[in-house]
Amino acid sequence: MIEKIVSDIGDTVICDWCDIEYTNSDAKGGILFGEKSICPKCMPKALENIKKFKEEEFIKAVCPDDMTFKDFVMTIRGGDNTIKIITLDKGENISDIFKKQSN
């Protein structure tokens, strides 16, 4: 059985690498790597690892120099400020579930 929990987090912005909150921060910079928002503080180490493993293709967006990390993340969200948590019963395969939902 699938259980889906949706939680609206409003304008809360937290780095997906270090878990530091940027909701009230004026810090500028950051990147979107895959589905992860990486803050200005973590960005140098993240870019080092990304280059090391040749994963540059997964950088989806780079924060403009004049934009705060918070505004960057809020722009990426495009108004969808929800976190979705999906739980499965033991033995269920997530790939099979998504295939069923797309049919």
Jmol script that loads the backbone (N, CA, C; Angstrom):
load data "model"
ATOM      1  N   MET A   1       0.844  -1.184   0.000  1.00  0.00           N
ATOM      2  CA  MET A   1       0.000   0.000   0.000  1.00  0.00           C
ATOM      3  C   MET A   1       0.887   1.245   0.000  1.00  0.00           C
ATOM      4  N   ILE A   2       0.486   2.228  -0.769  1.00  0.00           N
ATOM      5  CA  ILE A   2       1.226   3.481  -0.861  1.00  0.00           C
ATOM      6  C   ILE A   2       0.591   4.491   0.081  1.00  0.00           C
ATOM      7  N   GLU A   3       1.436   5.186   0.810  1.00  0.00           N
ATOM      8  CA  GLU A   3       0.960   6.310   1.617  1.00  0.00           C
ATOM      9  C   GLU A   3       1.719   7.544   1.149  1.00  0.00           C
ATOM     10  N   LYS A   4       0.967   8.582   0.810  1.00  0.00           N
ATOM     11  CA  LYS A   4       1.579   9.817   0.340  1.00  0.00           C
ATOM     12  C   LYS A   4       1.223  10.940   1.296  1.00  0.00           C
ATOM     13  N   ILE A   5       2.246  11.596   1.823  1.00  0.00           N
ATOM     14  CA  ILE A   5       2.056  12.726   2.724  1.00  0.00           C
ATOM     15  C   ILE A   5       2.563  13.971   2.012  1.00  0.00           C
ATOM     16  N   VAL A   6       1.735  15.008   1.972  1.00  0.00           N
ATOM     17  CA  VAL A   6       2.124  16.266   1.343  1.00  0.00           C
ATOM     18  C   VAL A   6       2.105  17.344   2.418  1.00  0.00           C
ATOM     19  N   SER A   7       3.216  18.076   2.523  1.00  0.00           N
ATOM     20  CA  SER A   7       3.332  19.124   3.530  1.00  0.00           C
ATOM     21  C   SER A   7       3.759  20.429   2.856  1.00  0.00           C
ATOM     22  N   ASP A   8       2.974  21.484   3.064  1.00  0.00           N
ATOM     23  CA  ASP A   8       3.315  22.794   2.507  1.00  0.00           C
ATOM     24  C   ASP A   8       4.284  23.487   3.463  1.00  0.00           C
ATOM     25  N   ILE A   9       5.487  23.803   2.975  1.00  0.00           N
ATOM     26  CA  ILE A   9       6.510  24.418   3.827  1.00  0.00           C
ATOM     27  C   ILE A   9       6.589  25.928   3.649  1.00  0.00           C
ATOM     28  N   GLY A  10       5.666  26.492   2.870  1.00  0.00           N
ATOM     29  CA  GLY A  10       5.634  27.943   2.697  1.00  0.00           C
ATOM     30  C   GLY A  10       6.917  28.465   2.071  1.00  0.00           C
ATOM     31  N   ASP A  11       7.484  29.520   2.660  1.00  0.00           N
ATOM     32  CA  ASP A  11       8.699  30.119   2.087  1.00  0.00           C
ATOM     33  C   ASP A  11       9.966  29.657   2.801  1.00  0.00           C
ATOM     34  N   THR A  12       9.899  28.555   3.525  1.00  0.00           N
ATOM     35  CA  THR A  12      11.082  28.009   4.189  1.00  0.00           C
ATOM     36  C   THR A  12      12.069  27.499   3.143  1.00  0.00           C
ATOM     37  N   VAL A  13      13.329  27.892   3.286  1.00  0.00           N
ATOM     38  CA  VAL A  13      14.379  27.450   2.371  1.00  0.00           C
ATOM     39  C   VAL A  13      15.522  26.870   3.196  1.00  0.00           C
ATOM     40  N   ILE A  14      15.846  25.622   2.910  1.00  0.00           N
ATOM     41  CA  ILE A  14      16.913  24.906   3.622  1.00  0.00           C
ATOM     42  C   ILE A  14      17.817  24.249   2.586  1.00  0.00           C
ATOM     43  N   CYS A  15      19.120  24.352   2.779  1.00  0.00           N
ATOM     44  CA  CYS A  15      20.076  23.704   1.887  1.00  0.00           C
ATOM     45  C   CYS A  15      19.917  22.183   2.000  1.00  0.00           C
ATOM     46  N   ASP A  16      19.862  21.518   0.866  1.00  0.00           N
ATOM     47  CA  ASP A  16      19.710  20.067   0.858  1.00  0.00           C
ATOM     48  C   ASP A  16      21.000  19.326   1.193  1.00  0.00           C
ATOM     49  N   TRP A  17      22.106  20.041   1.305  1.00  0.00           N
ATOM     50  CA  TRP A  17      23.374  19.396   1.684  1.00  0.00           C
ATOM     51  C   TRP A  17      23.666  19.556   3.171  1.00  0.00           C
ATOM     52  N   CYS A  18      23.557  20.768   3.678  1.00  0.00           N
ATOM     53  CA  CYS A  18      23.990  21.028   5.065  1.00  0.00           C
ATOM     54  C   CYS A  18      22.829  21.250   6.035  1.00  0.00           C
ATOM     55  N   ASP A  19      21.609  21.367   5.512  1.00  0.00           N
ATOM     56  CA  ASP A  19      20.407  21.584   6.323  1.00  0.00           C
ATOM     57  C   ASP A  19      20.374  22.931   7.043  1.00  0.00           C
ATOM     58  N   ILE A  20      21.182  23.887   6.602  1.00  0.00           N
ATOM     59  CA  ILE A  20      21.117  25.229   7.173  1.00  0.00           C
ATOM     60  C   ILE A  20      19.941  25.967   6.534  1.00  0.00           C
ATOM     61  N   GLU A  21      19.200  26.690   7.358  1.00  0.00           N
ATOM     62  CA  GLU A  21      18.040  27.418   6.868  1.00  0.00           C
ATOM     63  C   GLU A  21      18.459  28.782   6.307  1.00  0.00           C
ATOM     64  N   TYR A  22      17.901  29.121   5.153  1.00  0.00           N
ATOM     65  CA  TYR A  22      18.192  30.378   4.464  1.00  0.00           C
ATOM     66  C   TYR A  22      16.948  31.242   4.286  1.00  0.00           C
ATOM     67  N   THR A  23      15.883  30.932   5.007  1.00  0.00           N
ATOM     68  CA  THR A  23      14.614  31.642   4.854  1.00  0.00           C
ATOM     69  C   THR A  23      14.769  33.150   5.045  1.00  0.00           C
ATOM     70  N   ASN A  24      15.559  33.559   6.012  1.00  0.00           N
ATOM     71  CA  ASN A  24      15.736  34.992   6.301  1.00  0.00           C
ATOM     72  C   ASN A  24      17.145  35.475   5.980  1.00  0.00           C
ATOM     73  N   SER A  25      17.804  34.812   5.064  1.00  0.00           N
ATOM     74  CA  SER A  25      19.196  35.128   4.732  1.00  0.00           C
ATOM     75  C   SER A  25      19.281  35.944   3.446  1.00  0.00           C
ATOM     76  N   ASP A  26      20.284  36.825   3.402  1.00  0.00           N
ATOM     77  CA  ASP A  26      20.579  37.588   2.193  1.00  0.00           C
ATOM     78  C   ASP A  26      21.747  36.988   1.412  1.00  0.00           C
ATOM     79  N   ALA A  27      22.185  35.788   1.799  1.00  0.00           N
ATOM     80  CA  ALA A  27      23.315  35.133   1.115  1.00  0.00           C
ATOM     81  C   ALA A  27      22.973  34.906  -0.351  1.00  0.00           C
ATOM     82  N   LYS A  28      23.932  35.166  -1.202  1.00  0.00           N
ATOM     83  CA  LYS A  28      23.735  35.033  -2.645  1.00  0.00           C
ATOM     84  C   LYS A  28      24.541  33.859  -3.178  1.00  0.00           C
ATOM     85  N   GLY A  29      23.990  33.217  -4.204  1.00  0.00           N
ATOM     86  CA  GLY A  29      24.675  32.100  -4.843  1.00  0.00           C
ATOM     87  C   GLY A  29      23.957  30.794  -4.591  1.00  0.00           C
ATOM     88  N   GLY A  30      24.523  29.725  -5.147  1.00  0.00           N
ATOM     89  CA  GLY A  30      23.968  28.396  -5.002  1.00  0.00           C
ATOM     90  C   GLY A  30      23.720  27.767  -6.356  1.00  0.00           C
ATOM     91  N   ILE A  31      23.394  26.480  -6.317  1.00  0.00           N
ATOM     92  CA  ILE A  31      23.091  25.750  -7.550  1.00  0.00           C
ATOM     93  C   ILE A  31      21.947  24.778  -7.288  1.00  0.00           C
ATOM     94  N   LEU A  32      21.325  24.359  -8.382  1.00  0.00           N
ATOM     95  CA  LEU A  32      20.381  23.253  -8.349  1.00  0.00           C
ATOM     96  C   LEU A  32      21.085  22.090  -9.028  1.00  0.00           C
ATOM     97  N   PHE A  33      21.356  21.044  -8.272  1.00  0.00           N
ATOM     98  CA  PHE A  33      22.045  19.857  -8.770  1.00  0.00           C
ATOM     99  C   PHE A  33      21.078  18.690  -8.679  1.00  0.00           C
ATOM    100  N   GLY A  34      20.624  18.216  -9.820  1.00  0.00           N
ATOM    101  CA  GLY A  34      19.563  17.223  -9.811  1.00  0.00           C
ATOM    102  C   GLY A  34      18.332  17.867  -9.212  1.00  0.00           C
ATOM    103  N   GLU A  35      17.841  17.311  -8.143  1.00  0.00           N
ATOM    104  CA  GLU A  35      16.687  17.874  -7.430  1.00  0.00           C
ATOM    105  C   GLU A  35      17.104  18.551  -6.134  1.00  0.00           C
ATOM    106  N   LYS A  36      18.392  18.738  -5.925  1.00  0.00           N
ATOM    107  CA  LYS A  36      18.906  19.284  -4.670  1.00  0.00           C
ATOM    108  C   LYS A  36      19.326  20.739  -4.832  1.00  0.00           C
ATOM    109  N   SER A  37      18.828  21.579  -3.916  1.00  0.00           N
ATOM    110  CA  SER A  37      19.256  22.976  -3.858  1.00  0.00           C
ATOM    111  C   SER A  37      20.463  23.045  -2.930  1.00  0.00           C
ATOM    112  N   ILE A  38      21.567  23.535  -3.468  1.00  0.00           N
ATOM    113  CA  ILE A  38      22.826  23.583  -2.709  1.00  0.00           C
ATOM    114  C   ILE A  38      23.186  25.044  -2.467  1.00  0.00           C
ATOM    115  N   CYS A  39      23.384  25.393  -1.191  1.00  0.00           N
ATOM    116  CA  CYS A  39      23.589  26.777  -0.771  1.00  0.00           C
ATOM    117  C   CYS A  39      24.972  27.307  -1.180  1.00  0.00           C
ATOM    118  N   PRO A  40      25.158  28.633  -1.056  1.00  0.00           N
ATOM    119  CA  PRO A  40      26.440  29.246  -1.410  1.00  0.00           C
ATOM    120  C   PRO A  40      27.609  28.685  -0.595  1.00  0.00           C
ATOM    121  N   LYS A  41      27.362  28.364   0.664  1.00  0.00           N
ATOM    122  CA  LYS A  41      28.432  27.829   1.517  1.00  0.00           C
ATOM    123  C   LYS A  41      28.890  26.451   1.042  1.00  0.00           C
ATOM    124  N   CYS A  42      27.957  25.609   0.628  1.00  0.00           N
ATOM    125  CA  CYS A  42      28.276  24.243   0.194  1.00  0.00           C
ATOM    126  C   CYS A  42      28.692  24.161  -1.277  1.00  0.00           C
ATOM    127  N   MET A  43      28.389  25.199  -2.038  1.00  0.00           N
ATOM    128  CA  MET A  43      28.603  25.162  -3.479  1.00  0.00           C
ATOM    129  C   MET A  43      30.044  24.850  -3.889  1.00  0.00           C
ATOM    130  N   PRO A  44      31.073  25.462  -3.289  1.00  0.00           N
ATOM    131  CA  PRO A  44      32.437  25.154  -3.730  1.00  0.00           C
ATOM    132  C   PRO A  44      32.786  23.660  -3.607  1.00  0.00           C
ATOM    133  N   LYS A  45      32.443  23.047  -2.482  1.00  0.00           N
ATOM    134  CA  LYS A  45      32.730  21.619  -2.289  1.00  0.00           C
ATOM    135  C   LYS A  45      31.875  20.778  -3.230  1.00  0.00           C
ATOM    136  N   ALA A  46      30.621  21.189  -3.407  1.00  0.00           N
ATOM    137  CA  ALA A  46      29.739  20.468  -4.323  1.00  0.00           C
ATOM    138  C   ALA A  46      30.299  20.495  -5.740  1.00  0.00           C
ATOM    139  N   LEU A  47      30.725  21.671  -6.204  1.00  0.00           N
ATOM    140  CA  LEU A  47      31.281  21.781  -7.555  1.00  0.00           C
ATOM    141  C   LEU A  47      32.558  20.962  -7.701  1.00  0.00           C
ATOM    142  N   GLU A  48      33.369  20.932  -6.654  1.00  0.00           N
ATOM    143  CA  GLU A  48      34.584  20.114  -6.669  1.00  0.00           C
ATOM    144  C   GLU A  48      34.220  18.636  -6.885  1.00  0.00           C
ATOM    145  N   ASN A  49      33.235  18.150  -6.139  1.00  0.00           N
ATOM    146  CA  ASN A  49      32.801  16.762  -6.277  1.00  0.00           C
ATOM    147  C   ASN A  49      32.135  16.503  -7.622  1.00  0.00           C
ATOM    148  N   ILE A  50      31.340  17.450  -8.073  1.00  0.00           N
ATOM    149  CA  ILE A  50      30.659  17.315  -9.360  1.00  0.00           C
ATOM    150  C   ILE A  50      31.683  17.176 -10.488  1.00  0.00           C
ATOM    151  N   LYS A  51      32.718  18.001 -10.459  1.00  0.00           N
ATOM    152  CA  LYS A  51      33.767  17.923 -11.480  1.00  0.00           C
ATOM    153  C   LYS A  51      34.559  16.627 -11.355  1.00  0.00           C
ATOM    154  N   LYS A  52      34.867  16.253 -10.129  1.00  0.00           N
ATOM    155  CA  LYS A  52      35.634  15.026  -9.876  1.00  0.00           C
ATOM    156  C   LYS A  52      34.938  13.806 -10.487  1.00  0.00           C
ATOM    157  N   PHE A  53      33.629  13.753 -10.344  1.00  0.00           N
ATOM    158  CA  PHE A  53      32.873  12.597 -10.832  1.00  0.00           C
ATOM    159  C   PHE A  53      32.229  12.837 -12.201  1.00  0.00           C
ATOM    160  N   LYS A  54      32.623  13.966 -12.835  1.00  0.00           N
ATOM    161  CA  LYS A  54      32.137  14.302 -14.178  1.00  0.00           C
ATOM    162  C   LYS A  54      30.604  14.291 -14.259  1.00  0.00           C
ATOM    163  N   GLU A  55      29.976  14.989 -13.308  1.00  0.00           N
ATOM    164  CA  GLU A  55      28.518  15.038 -13.233  1.00  0.00           C
ATOM    165  C   GLU A  55      27.960  16.428 -13.563  1.00  0.00           C
ATOM    166  N   GLU A  56      28.708  17.209 -14.304  1.00  0.00           N
ATOM    167  CA  GLU A  56      28.281  18.567 -14.645  1.00  0.00           C
ATOM    168  C   GLU A  56      26.911  18.609 -15.326  1.00  0.00           C
ATOM    169  N   GLU A  57      26.583  17.562 -16.053  1.00  0.00           N
ATOM    170  CA  GLU A  57      25.305  17.523 -16.774  1.00  0.00           C
ATOM    171  C   GLU A  57      24.097  17.572 -15.836  1.00  0.00           C
ATOM    172  N   PHE A  58      24.314  17.269 -14.555  1.00  0.00           N
ATOM    173  CA  PHE A  58      23.213  17.257 -13.597  1.00  0.00           C
ATOM    174  C   PHE A  58      22.999  18.615 -12.912  1.00  0.00           C
ATOM    175  N   ILE A  59      23.843  19.604 -13.241  1.00  0.00           N
ATOM    176  CA  ILE A  59      23.617  20.963 -12.741  1.00  0.00           C
ATOM    177  C   ILE A  59      22.483  21.547 -13.585  1.00  0.00           C
ATOM    178  N   LYS A  60      21.334  21.740 -12.961  1.00  0.00           N
ATOM    179  CA  LYS A  60      20.154  22.203 -13.688  1.00  0.00           C
ATOM    180  C   LYS A  60      20.044  23.715 -13.725  1.00  0.00           C
ATOM    181  N   ALA A  61      20.615  24.391 -12.705  1.00  0.00           N
ATOM    182  CA  ALA A  61      20.536  25.860 -12.660  1.00  0.00           C
ATOM    183  C   ALA A  61      21.620  26.398 -11.739  1.00  0.00           C
ATOM    184  N   VAL A  62      22.081  27.598 -12.064  1.00  0.00           N
ATOM    185  CA  VAL A  62      23.054  28.315 -11.238  1.00  0.00           C
ATOM    186  C   VAL A  62      22.409  29.637 -10.832  1.00  0.00           C
ATOM    187  N   CYS A  63      22.489  29.950  -9.547  1.00  0.00           N
ATOM    188  CA  CYS A  63      21.899  31.184  -9.039  1.00  0.00           C
ATOM    189  C   CYS A  63      22.605  32.394  -9.659  1.00  0.00           C
ATOM    190  N   PRO A  64      21.838  33.338 -10.210  1.00  0.00           N
ATOM    191  CA  PRO A  64      22.451  34.570 -10.718  1.00  0.00           C
ATOM    192  C   PRO A  64      23.189  35.311  -9.604  1.00  0.00           C
ATOM    193  N   ASP A  65      24.252  36.022  -9.964  1.00  0.00           N
ATOM    194  CA  ASP A  65      25.093  36.724  -8.987  1.00  0.00           C
ATOM    195  C   ASP A  65      24.315  37.703  -8.108  1.00  0.00           C
ATOM    196  N   ASP A  66      23.267  38.302  -8.660  1.00  0.00           N
ATOM    197  CA  ASP A  66      22.535  39.330  -7.919  1.00  0.00           C
ATOM    198  C   ASP A  66      21.292  38.796  -7.203  1.00  0.00           C
ATOM    199  N   MET A  67      21.151  37.474  -7.096  1.00  0.00           N
ATOM    200  CA  MET A  67      19.966  36.876  -6.486  1.00  0.00           C
ATOM    201  C   MET A  67      20.324  36.138  -5.201  1.00  0.00           C
ATOM    202  N   THR A  68      19.462  36.254  -4.187  1.00  0.00           N
ATOM    203  CA  THR A  68      19.705  35.506  -2.959  1.00  0.00           C
ATOM    204  C   THR A  68      19.376  34.034  -3.193  1.00  0.00           C
ATOM    205  N   PHE A  69      19.993  33.186  -2.382  1.00  0.00           N
ATOM    206  CA  PHE A  69      19.724  31.758  -2.454  1.00  0.00           C
ATOM    207  C   PHE A  69      18.239  31.488  -2.223  1.00  0.00           C
ATOM    208  N   LYS A  70      17.646  32.200  -1.268  1.00  0.00           N
ATOM    209  CA  LYS A  70      16.219  32.032  -0.997  1.00  0.00           C
ATOM    210  C   LYS A  70      15.391  32.335  -2.246  1.00  0.00           C
ATOM    211  N   ASP A  71      15.632  33.475  -2.885  1.00  0.00           N
ATOM    212  CA  ASP A  71      14.867  33.840  -4.078  1.00  0.00           C
ATOM    213  C   ASP A  71      15.098  32.842  -5.217  1.00  0.00           C
ATOM    214  N   PHE A  72      16.320  32.350  -5.324  1.00  0.00           N
ATOM    215  CA  PHE A  72      16.663  31.339  -6.329  1.00  0.00           C
ATOM    216  C   PHE A  72      15.807  30.088  -6.126  1.00  0.00           C
ATOM    217  N   VAL A  73      15.766  29.602  -4.897  1.00  0.00           N
ATOM    218  CA  VAL A  73      14.995  28.388  -4.588  1.00  0.00           C
ATOM    219  C   VAL A  73      13.504  28.628  -4.795  1.00  0.00           C
ATOM    220  N   MET A  74      13.011  29.780  -4.357  1.00  0.00           N
ATOM    221  CA  MET A  74      11.589  30.088  -4.515  1.00  0.00           C
ATOM    222  C   MET A  74      11.212  30.167  -5.998  1.00  0.00           C
ATOM    223  N   THR A  75      12.106  30.702  -6.826  1.00  0.00           N
ATOM    224  CA  THR A  75      11.862  30.770  -8.266  1.00  0.00           C
ATOM    225  C   THR A  75      11.803  29.368  -8.862  1.00  0.00           C
ATOM    226  N   ILE A  76      12.706  28.509  -8.446  1.00  0.00           N
ATOM    227  CA  ILE A  76      12.724  27.123  -8.938  1.00  0.00           C
ATOM    228  C   ILE A  76      11.426  26.413  -8.564  1.00  0.00           C
ATOM    229  N   ARG A  77      10.959  26.635  -7.351  1.00  0.00           N
ATOM    230  CA  ARG A  77       9.721  25.984  -6.895  1.00  0.00           C
ATOM    231  C   ARG A  77       8.511  26.428  -7.716  1.00  0.00           C
ATOM    232  N   GLY A  78       8.536  27.640  -8.197  1.00  0.00           N
ATOM    233  CA  GLY A  78       7.434  28.134  -9.017  1.00  0.00           C
ATOM    234  C   GLY A  78       6.079  28.091  -8.329  1.00  0.00           C
ATOM    235  N   GLY A  79       6.061  28.320  -7.027  1.00  0.00           N
ATOM    236  CA  GLY A  79       4.803  28.334  -6.290  1.00  0.00           C
ATOM    237  C   GLY A  79       4.435  27.008  -5.645  1.00  0.00           C
ATOM    238  N   ASP A  80       5.133  25.935  -6.006  1.00  0.00           N
ATOM    239  CA  ASP A  80       4.871  24.630  -5.375  1.00  0.00           C
ATOM    240  C   ASP A  80       5.804  24.480  -4.189  1.00  0.00           C
ATOM    241  N   ASN A  81       5.320  24.843  -3.023  1.00  0.00           N
ATOM    242  CA  ASN A  81       6.140  24.816  -1.808  1.00  0.00           C
ATOM    243  C   ASN A  81       5.854  23.579  -0.972  1.00  0.00           C
ATOM    244  N   THR A  82       5.586  22.469  -1.637  1.00  0.00           N
ATOM    245  CA  THR A  82       5.246  21.257  -0.911  1.00  0.00           C
ATOM    246  C   THR A  82       6.383  20.241  -0.940  1.00  0.00           C
ATOM    247  N   ILE A  83       6.422  19.480   0.133  1.00  0.00           N
ATOM    248  CA  ILE A  83       7.310  18.322   0.214  1.00  0.00           C
ATOM    249  C   ILE A  83       6.405  17.104   0.156  1.00  0.00           C
ATOM    250  N   LYS A  84       6.753  16.153  -0.691  1.00  0.00           N
ATOM    251  CA  LYS A  84       5.948  14.946  -0.828  1.00  0.00           C
ATOM    252  C   LYS A  84       6.749  13.758  -0.302  1.00  0.00           C
ATOM    253  N   ILE A  85       6.146  13.029   0.615  1.00  0.00           N
ATOM    254  CA  ILE A  85       6.779  11.847   1.189  1.00  0.00           C
ATOM    255  C   ILE A  85       5.914  10.649   0.826  1.00  0.00           C
ATOM    256  N   ILE A  86       6.522   9.673   0.173  1.00  0.00           N
ATOM    257  CA  ILE A  86       5.803   8.476  -0.233  1.00  0.00           C
ATOM    258  C   ILE A  86       6.408   7.290   0.506  1.00  0.00           C
ATOM    259  N   THR A  87       5.558   6.531   1.167  1.00  0.00           N
ATOM    260  CA  THR A  87       6.027   5.327   1.853  1.00  0.00           C
ATOM    261  C   THR A  87       5.398   4.107   1.191  1.00  0.00           C
ATOM    262  N   LEU A  88       6.127   3.021   1.191  1.00  0.00           N
ATOM    263  CA  LEU A  88       5.677   1.771   0.577  1.00  0.00           C
ATOM    264  C   LEU A  88       5.690   0.659   1.602  1.00  0.00           C
ATOM    265  N   ASP A  89       4.880  -0.337   1.349  1.00  0.00           N
ATOM    266  CA  ASP A  89       4.961  -1.541   2.162  1.00  0.00           C
ATOM    267  C   ASP A  89       6.215  -2.307   1.782  1.00  0.00           C
ATOM    268  N   LYS A  90       6.718  -3.093   2.698  1.00  0.00           N
ATOM    269  CA  LYS A  90       7.906  -3.906   2.448  1.00  0.00           C
ATOM    270  C   LYS A  90       7.668  -4.781   1.218  1.00  0.00           C
ATOM    271  N   GLY A  91       8.636  -4.779   0.325  1.00  0.00           N
ATOM    272  CA  GLY A  91       8.558  -5.606  -0.871  1.00  0.00           C
ATOM    273  C   GLY A  91       8.000  -4.891  -2.090  1.00  0.00           C
ATOM    274  N   GLU A  92       7.414  -3.711  -1.902  1.00  0.00           N
ATOM    275  CA  GLU A  92       6.906  -2.972  -3.055  1.00  0.00           C
ATOM    276  C   GLU A  92       8.055  -2.303  -3.785  1.00  0.00           C
ATOM    277  N   ASN A  93       7.928  -2.199  -5.095  1.00  0.00           N
ATOM    278  CA  ASN A  93       8.967  -1.601  -5.923  1.00  0.00           C
ATOM    279  C   ASN A  93       8.468  -0.244  -6.421  1.00  0.00           C
ATOM    280  N   ILE A  94       9.189   0.809  -6.092  1.00  0.00           N
ATOM    281  CA  ILE A  94       8.785   2.166  -6.457  1.00  0.00           C
ATOM    282  C   ILE A  94       8.662   2.344  -7.972  1.00  0.00           C
ATOM    283  N   SER A  95       9.522   1.699  -8.746  1.00  0.00           N
ATOM    284  CA  SER A  95       9.460   1.810 -10.209  1.00  0.00           C
ATOM    285  C   SER A  95       8.133   1.281 -10.739  1.00  0.00           C
ATOM    286  N   ASP A  96       7.682   0.136 -10.202  1.00  0.00           N
ATOM    287  CA  ASP A  96       6.407  -0.434 -10.638  1.00  0.00           C
ATOM    288  C   ASP A  96       5.244   0.485 -10.311  1.00  0.00           C
ATOM    289  N   ILE A  97       5.296   1.127  -9.165  1.00  0.00           N
ATOM    290  CA  ILE A  97       4.220   2.016  -8.743  1.00  0.00           C
ATOM    291  C   ILE A  97       4.122   3.216  -9.668  1.00  0.00           C
ATOM    292  N   PHE A  98       5.277   3.821 -10.026  1.00  0.00           N
ATOM    293  CA  PHE A  98       5.247   4.975 -10.915  1.00  0.00           C
ATOM    294  C   PHE A  98       4.786   4.579 -12.310  1.00  0.00           C
ATOM    295  N   LYS A  99       5.127   3.378 -12.763  1.00  0.00           N
ATOM    296  CA  LYS A  99       4.647   2.909 -14.073  1.00  0.00           C
ATOM    297  C   LYS A  99       3.117   2.801 -14.074  1.00  0.00           C
ATOM    298  N   LYS A 100       2.546   2.266 -12.989  1.00  0.00           N
ATOM    299  CA  LYS A 100       1.093   2.143 -12.888  1.00  0.00           C
ATOM    300  C   LYS A 100       0.426   3.505 -12.892  1.00  0.00           C
ATOM    301  N   GLN A 101       1.026   4.485 -12.207  1.00  0.00           N
ATOM    302  CA  GLN A 101       0.434   5.822 -12.116  1.00  0.00           C
ATOM    303  C   GLN A 101       0.473   6.545 -13.453  1.00  0.00           C
ATOM    304  N   SER A 102       1.471   6.255 -14.289  1.00  0.00           N
ATOM    305  CA  SER A 102       1.596   6.954 -15.573  1.00  0.00           C
ATOM    306  C   SER A 102       0.699   6.347 -16.649  1.00  0.00           C
ATOM    307  N   ASN A 103       0.158   5.170 -16.414  1.00  0.00           N
ATOM    308  CA  ASN A 103      -0.735   4.530 -17.398  1.00  0.00           C
ATOM    309  C   ASN A 103      -2.140   5.037 -17.291  1.00  0.00           C
TER     310      ASN A 103
END
end "model"
wireframe off; spacefill off
backbone 0.3
color backbone group
